[in-house]
Amino acid sequence: KGYHVAQVRVVFTLTSKATDLLFPAGPVKPPAHLAYVEWFTPFQQPESHHGLYKISRLMCHGERLASIIDVLDIRRSVHLFPNFGAVVPREWTSSTVLELCSSFFVNSFSDRHAYLTIV
């Protein structure tokens, strides 16, 4: 129930042959666009000193939990702060931090819509 954070890795469409194979004719129309996403842990209680939710990668047997979802199920983007402690590791850049950081804070104060959606 509620919203979950995921990192979109790729957005794609299926060929008509793959669509026919995976979605046999039925009452439900198959999605036009799909996204491969990697999940983060569900929201728990916000941190007491700043009110932000702490999340990390959702793992299963040592691997990131991933899914293929309909892009229409994506609500919005969110802003994540890396949880880095006293010193930011030098190897973290804007290109690598999502891969190298183990936990993040969800910025519910980035805009009014984020605040109303997350809090």
LOKE-439328 format. One record per residue (C-alpha): y, z, x. Coordinates in steps of 0.1 Angstrom, whole numbers, padded with zeros to 4 digits, always signed. Example, Ala and Ser with C-alpha at 12.3 -4.5 7.8 and 13.67 -1.06 7.14 Angstrom:
BEGIN
-0045+0078+0123-0011+0071+0137
//
This chain:
BEGIN
+0000+0000+0000+0035-0008+0012+0046-0028+0042+0029-0032+0076+0043-0045+0109+0027-0074+0126+0036-0097+0154+0034-0134+0144+0017-0153+0172+0015-0187+0156+0023-0205+0123+0001-0234+0114-0013-0256+0086-0049-0268+0081-0060-0303+0080-0071-0315+0045-0107-0316+0057-0105-0280+0069-0088-0270+0037-0115-0286+0016-0142-0268+0036-0126-0234+0036-0111-0235+0001-0135-0253-0023-0119-0265-0055-0111-0236-0077-0084-0220-0098-0064-0207-0067-0043-0232-0047-0048-0227-0009-0018-0217+0011+0003-0244+0026+0012-0225+0058-0007-0198+0076+0002-0173+0103-0020-0157+0129-0007-0121+0133-0016-0091+0154-0012-0058+0135+0006-0025+0144-0004+0009+0132+0007+0019+0097+0039+0040+0092+0033+0077+0094+0061+0104+0093+0094+0094+0110+0103+0111+0143+0123+0143+0135+0151+0138+0160+0161+0102+0151+0143+0094+0119+0126+0062+0133+0089+0054+0127+0067+0051+0158+0041+0024+0158+0016+0009+0183-0009-0019+0184-0037-0015+0160-0069-0017+0180-0105-0022+0171-0132-0019+0198-0106-0023+0225-0091-0055+0210-0060-0060+0190-0067-0063+0153-0056-0097+0141-0056-0116+0108-0047-0150+0094-0023-0146+0065-0003-0168+0041+0032-0170+0054+0044-0162+0019+0031-0127+0025+0056-0122+0053+0086-0101+0039+0110-0100+0068+0115-0095+0106+0120-0061+0120+0137-0048+0152+0114-0028+0175+0127-0004+0202+0102+0000+0231+0092+0036+0237+0098+0038+0274+0105+0074+0283+0129+0084+0311+0127+0051+0330+0123+0015+0319+0095-0002+0339+0109-0031+0360+0083-0055+0348+0094-0053+0312+0116-0082+0302+0125-0096+0268+0096-0120+0273+0070-0094+0283+0079-0061+0266+0058-0067+0234+0028-0073+0256+0033-0044+0281+0048-0016+0260+0022+0006+0243+0044+0020+0215+0076+0011+0197+0101+0025+0172+0110+0005+0141+0147+0002+0138+0154+0010+0101+0191+0010+0108+0194-0026+0119+0209-0037+0086+0211-0025+0050+0181-0044+0038+0159-0030+0066+0170+0005+0057+0163+0001+0020+0129-0016+0027+0116+0008+0055+0130+0041+0045
//
